[in-house]
Amino acid sequence: MNKTDFISANLITEIQCGTSVNLAISEQRRADFALLLAMLSNDACETTPIDTISPDNSDSERIRKQLSVPQEQPLISTPDSYKTSAHIADLFHSAGLYSAKFNHYLTPEALCYRPEKTQGLEEDVYHNLSGHTIRRMNKQAEAEVLSQELYHQLIDAQRRDQLMSHS
């Protein structure tokens, strides 16, 4: 089995295995049981309800606009960083060092250029990730995470059901 077979690993919880886990245990097929466990995702974030927190940067952006301060220098490159660097290099060749420095101060270029299509990781790190991790990183649309209120809503519904059945 090569690395591309693991990229499409969609086995998240034991519920998706059906009765295969139970049969492997009851029939003492240790190899099948070990294989099924190895195929499960070990990422707790896939099965745990999480509320996302969005950082509020409105104050710093508002002050930056009031004082006409340019954007801060990015640490890691983005697809636009290559255009900015190419423009600064052209200015260096056509107008000299001072022009390139001035443009760099107005639109700073990234400090580090990472490999593309590795989600910002080094290539050797990216290729050593598990199939589940690569699948989650390459997913285009992030699935909605379960709210922590879901547990409380389920408990409330269970209590109401118990009260209705007793009366």
C-alpha atoms as one frame of an Amber mdcrd trajectory, in Angstrom:
protein
   0.000   0.000   0.000   1.511   3.334  -0.977   1.037   6.840   0.451  -1.800
   7.754  -1.951  -3.949   4.907  -0.610  -3.817   6.431   2.867  -4.719   9.936
   1.690  -8.330   8.881   1.138  -8.612   7.376   4.627 -12.147   8.180   5.720
 -12.439   5.871   8.733 -12.941   8.170  11.704 -14.859   6.296  14.409 -15.537
   2.663  15.261 -19.188   3.169  14.317 -18.147   3.235  10.655 -16.693  -0.275
  11.011 -20.095  -1.736  11.831 -19.847  -5.139  13.474 -16.362  -5.847  12.125
 -14.659  -4.873  15.382 -17.014  -7.020  17.460 -16.581 -10.010  15.159 -12.801
  -9.678  15.219 -12.872  -9.704  19.034 -15.369 -12.536  19.443 -13.661 -14.746
  16.853 -10.200 -13.882  18.260  -8.856 -12.549  14.971  -6.141 -10.351  16.399
  -4.698  -9.318  13.046  -8.069  -8.024  11.806  -8.660  -6.214  15.104  -5.203
  -4.588  14.964  -5.771  -3.541  11.344  -9.128  -1.938  12.164  -7.637  -0.058
  15.106  -4.722   1.148  12.997  -7.129   2.481  10.373  -8.995   4.654  12.885
  -8.046   8.292  13.180  -6.087   9.140  16.302  -7.039  12.808  16.081  -9.296
  13.725  18.985 -10.372  16.903  17.197 -12.343  14.880  14.649 -14.619  13.363
  17.273 -14.623  16.011  20.007 -17.037  18.968  19.911 -15.036  22.186  19.589
 -16.134  25.815  19.538 -13.955  27.944  17.291 -12.694  31.306  18.493 -12.024
  34.021  15.967  -9.371  36.564  16.960 -10.471  40.198  16.993  -7.865  42.369
  15.278 -10.134  45.327  14.607  -8.308  47.677  17.008  -4.886  47.187  15.449
  -6.304  47.472  11.928  -8.187  50.654  12.836  -5.073  52.258  14.350  -2.982
  51.119  11.360  -5.398  52.884   8.993  -5.538  56.051  11.128  -1.764  56.408
  11.159  -1.332  55.276   7.523   1.066  52.540   8.583   1.566  49.791   5.972
   0.862  46.164   6.711   3.371  44.316   8.863   5.969  42.118   7.229   4.579
  38.597   6.792   6.608  35.786   8.272   5.558  33.073   5.783   4.948  33.500
   2.077   1.547  33.537   0.405   0.819  33.214  -3.325   0.914  37.045  -3.566
   4.373  37.161  -1.968   6.002  35.906  -5.157   4.558  38.811  -7.151   5.753
  41.306  -4.541   9.270  39.853  -4.552   9.404  39.845  -8.344   8.328  43.495
  -8.405  11.017  44.457  -5.868  13.651  42.566  -7.891  12.575  44.425 -11.057
  12.857  47.741  -9.218  16.338  46.810  -8.043  17.489  46.076 -11.604  15.816
  49.094 -13.161  16.058  51.830 -10.487  18.664  50.645  -8.014  18.984  49.630
  -4.392  17.232  52.648  -2.860  14.126  52.138  -4.960  13.973  48.444  -4.029
  14.415  49.243  -0.320  11.741  51.939  -0.437   9.258  49.596  -2.111  10.099
  46.869   0.409   9.230  49.253   3.241   5.902  50.133   1.593   4.943  46.544
   0.765   7.219  44.208   2.734   8.005  40.787   1.332   7.818  37.578   3.344
  10.754  36.484   5.485  10.407  32.770   4.694   9.306  31.080   1.477   7.889
  27.626   2.203   7.287  24.884  -0.388   3.892  25.044  -2.072   1.088  22.468
  -1.680   2.384  21.238   1.677   0.093  23.390   3.835   3.026  25.508   5.022
   5.051  22.560   6.319   8.464  21.407   5.214   8.293  18.641   2.609   9.854
  15.926   4.767   7.429  16.700   7.614   4.417  16.766   5.269   5.269  13.400
   3.692   5.635  11.755   7.126   2.087  12.684   8.206  -0.598  10.029   8.544
  -3.271   9.612   5.888  -5.934  11.048   8.180  -3.901  14.183   8.853  -3.204
  14.762   5.149  -6.880  14.234   4.338  -7.919  16.798   6.938  -5.305  19.309
   5.793  -6.251  18.981   2.121  -9.975  19.262   2.743 -11.242  22.340   0.880
 -14.318  23.187   2.932 -13.913  22.727   6.660 -16.837  20.757   8.032 -18.838
  22.421  10.723 -17.549  21.506  14.140 -19.957  20.219  16.746 -21.006  22.776
  19.269 -20.371  22.104  22.942 -24.022  22.930  23.523 -25.008  19.727  21.721
 -24.292  17.634  24.811 -26.474  19.859  27.001 -29.270  19.824  24.429 -29.196
  16.024  24.317 -29.343  15.775  28.118 -32.274  18.221  28.240 -34.124  16.233
  25.572 -33.506  12.987  27.459 -34.802  14.490  30.736 -37.936  15.849  29.025
 -38.547  12.447  27.437 -38.216  10.753  30.816 -40.668  13.222  32.391 -43.172
  12.715  29.557 -42.991   8.925  29.811 -43.548   8.929  33.614 -46.630  11.132
  33.538
